[in-house]
Amino acid sequence: MQIDKNDKIYVAGHRGLVGSAIVRSLKRQGYNNIIGRTHKELDLKDQAQVREFFEKERPDVVVLAAAKVGGINANNQAPADFAYENMQIQCNVIKDCHDFKVKKLLFLGSSCIYPKMAPQPIPENALLTGLLEPTNEGYAIAKISGLLMCRYFKRQYGDNFISCMPTNLYGPYDNYELQGSHVLPAMIRKFHEAKLNGAPSVELWGTGTPLREFLYVDDMADACVFLLENYDGEEHVNIGTGKEVTIKELAELVKQTVGFEGEIIWNKDMPDGTPRKLCDVSKLNSLGFKAKVDLPEGIKLAYEWFKENVSQARGM
């Protein structure tokens, strides 16, 4: 069943990094009947509230981009919260999409769903073939559950529920809170503040040797809309660039973009996380979609947004 420009589209998490980008992409492509609710207006962990929302609004299409998210430290410190809260959100939304006959649901996973020692680049079928990275296992288990739930509803009831798995994302409306953010926004903030304060050095976590893939969030959003329009398969689809850099290389890129001239000190007592995490995006590319924004350009765009919005950026 095809989605239509006039469909009522509910983007859960419409003000976050991912959801806001998906709203921008939908609008760019002519979808204007988009609805969203803030956390204060609708607590997705509350089953009764979610059911009341679906009963009243009857969305045609749902994008489930809402989640409790955080970096290595946050995931490591609160695995129970990350597992429980994300499972609550997913169970409530996915079940109501079925009960209220939503014609298409897109569920967003996370690259941490894959085994710590998965083959590289990671194909979609690596899911559940090995042990997870312990530092974000709680979040990963929740995301795997949501992804499989979509698959089971499709298999048992014929619901058009699809899933995608974006790689590490960055861009407008990211989280810049140093203890809970992901690596790239944390670097942007650290280098920016060090430059403003004339600091001689910036401390970064780990050894700098892990390899990571980074995708500008508007590329991810365009891929999500592309999948809504063109994909109905049972298996999830990786979304990424297919390119990777070391954390050290990333740090040098951010340092250069910000214009910080001091030293980088690596705190090797802090965890590195997974040694390498690159997604195999051949499936997405074969469907007809490729990411456009390269990393240096994306970091420049992200830093410009941060400077213009520093007073209201999350975590500041």
N, C-alpha and C positions, 0 to 999 in steps of 0.2 A: 504493500500500500504506500503510495507516494505522499510525501508531505506537500502542503499547498501554501502559497504565500499568505493566504488569509487565515491559516490555522492559528489557534490560540496556543502559544508556546510558553510553557512555564520553565524558567531557568532557575533551578534551586541553587542558591549561592551566587546570586546575580551581582553582588557587590565585591566579591573576592577577586583574586588574581585571574582565576580561570573563568568564572562565571561572567565577569564584566567584559572579558575579551570575547566570549561567545555571543553576548548581547551585541557588542560592536559589530562582530562579523555578520550576525543575522540581519542587522539593520542595513549594513552595507549591501547585502544581497537581496534586499527588498522585503524582508519579513518584519512587519511593524506591529503585529498583534502579540507583543511580548509582555508577559507578566512576571513579577518577582515579589518576594516578601523578605523583609529584613528579619533577623533573628528575633527581634522584639515583637514583630507582628506575627510570626509563625515559628514556633519551636519545633523543628523537624524531629526531635527526640520524643515529642509528645504524640502518642498514637491518636488520641481523640482530636487534637488540634489539626493534625494532618488530614484525617478523614473528613473533618468539617470543611477544610479548605477545598479538597477535591470534590466534595459534594456540591459546594457552592460554585466553584470556578469551572469545573469540567474541562480541563485543558485537553487539547488534541494531541500535543507533543510535549514531552518532558525531557529536559536535560538535567541529569543529577550530578551537579558539580559541587554541591555542598558537602563539606567534610570537616572533621577536626584534623588539622594538619600541623606539622612542625618539623624541625630539623633533627639531627642525630640526638642531641642532648635532650630535647623535649620528649622524643619517642622513648629514649632509654630510661628516663626518669618516671614516666607515667604510662606504661604499656597497658594497664587495665583500663584507664580512661580512653586511650586511643582505640582499643578494641571495642569496648562496650558502647561508647557514644556513636562511633561510626556504624556499628551493627544496628543500633536503634534507628538511626537516620535511614539507612538503606532498607531495612525491613519495612518500615512504615511507608516509604515512598514507593518502593517496588510493588508491594502488595496492593496499594491503592491504585497504582497504574493499571494493574490487572483488573481489580474490582470495578473501576470506573471506565474500563475499555478505552484507555489511551491508545491512540493508533500507532505511536512510536515512542520508545524510550531509549535515550542514550545514556549509558552509565559510564562514568569515568573512573578508571582504575589508577594504578600508580606503578612505576617501574620496580618498586620494592616487592611486588608480588612474586618476582622471579627468585629462584634459588641463588644463594650467595655465590656458589661456584658454577653458575649456569654457563653453557657454551657462549662464546662471544663471536660476533654480535648475537644478541639473544633473540631467538625466534619465538613466535607465539606459543609453539608446542612445548617450550621448556617449562611451562607452568606445572607445578606439582611434581617435578622430577628430582628434587633434592631439598636439603635443609635451607631455611631462610637465614638472612642476616639477623643475628640476635638483637642488635640495637634498635631495629624497627619492626620486630616480629609481630607485635600486637596490632599495629596499623596494617601490616601486610595481610595478616589473617582475616581482618575485617574486609579489606578490599577484595581478597580472593573470594570470600563468601558472597559479596555483592555481585561480583562478576559471574560466579557460578549460578547464583539465584536467577539472574537474567537468562542464562542459558537454559535452566530447568523450566522456567515459565514458558519460554519459547518452545521447548521440546514437548512439555506436557499439555499446554493449552494453545499453542500456536501464536502466542503474543509476539508482536514485532519489537522485541527488546534486544538492543545491540549494545556492545561494550567496546571501549577503546582504552588504550594504555599509553598515556603521554609520558614522555621522558621528563627529565628535570626542566622545569619551566622558570622563566623570569620575565619581567616587564612591568608595565603600569599596574598599580594597586597591589604590589607585592608586600610581604611582611618584612619590616626592617628591625624587628625587636631582636637584639643580639643573642639572647639566650634561646629563643625559640624559632629563629628564622632559618632558611636554607642558606647554602654557602655563598651564592652569588650576591643576593641582596645584603648579606652580612658584610661581605667584602666592600661593596659600594659604600655602605655607611661608615665602615672603619677607615677606609682610605680618605673619604670625604672629610670626616671629622679630624683625622690626623693632619690633613692639609690645612684646614681652617685654624687648627690649634698650633701649627708649626711643630708638630711632634717629630722626633728624630726617627721613630720606627713604628711599625704596626705588627702586632702579634697575631698570627693565624694558627688555627688548630691543625694538628697532625703533622705528617711528613711532607705533604704536597705531592706525593707520588701517585695516589689513586687517579684512575682515568674516568672522566665523566663526559656525558653528552648533554648539551644545553640547547633548548628550543625556545625561541622567542614566542611569547604567549599568543600573539596575534596569528602566527603561523599555525599554532595548535588549534586555535578557534576556527580558522578557515578549514582545517582538516576535519574538525567535528561537524561543521555544516556540510562539507562534502560527503561525509559518511551518512549523515541524516538523509541526504538526497540520493545517495548511490549505493548504499550497502545494507543488506538484510541478513547477513550470515550469522551463524551460531557462534563461531569463534571470534574472540576479541581481536582488535587490530592495533598493532603498535603505531604510535605517532612519534616521530623524531626526525633527526637530520641524517642519521647514519654516520656522523663524524664525532670524534672525541678529542679531548685535550686533558693534560694532567692538571691537577689543582694548582701546581706551581705556574704552569703556563697561563691558566685562568687569572691567577693573582697578578701576574705581570701585565696582562691585558687590561685588567681593571685599574691597576696602579697608573698605567700609562694614560688611560682614558680620563681618569680623575685629575691627573697632573700632580700626583704625590711624588716627592723626590727623595724620601727617606728610605730606610732599610726595612726589609721583611724578615721577621723573626718567627721561626716555626716552632710551636710548642708541641714537642713530640710525645708529651704525656697525655695529650688528648687523642681520642680515637679517630681513625681514618675512615671507618665504615668499610663497605664493600670495596675490594681492590680495583675492580673494573666493572663498568655498567654501560654497555652500548647496545642499543636496540637494533635488531634487524628490521628495517623498514621496507624490505622488498615487496611485501604484500600490499602496503599502502601505495607504494610507487607503481605497482602493477595495476592497481585500480585507477590510477590516473592523477595522483596528487604528490607533489614534492614541495618541501619547505623552501622558502625564498630568502629569508633574512639570515645572513651569515653572522657569526659570533661577534666580530669586532663592531659591525654595524648595530647589532642588537644591544650590545653593552652601551654603546653611545646613546641609543634611543632610551634605554632604561635609566641611564644616568641623567639625561636631560629631564625626563619625567620626574625623577627623584628631586632634583634641584628645584624644579618649579612647584613641587607639591610637598616639600619637606615638612612643612608645618602640620599637614594632615595625613601624611603617610603613616600606614599602620605600624605600630611599635615605636614611633618617635615621641 
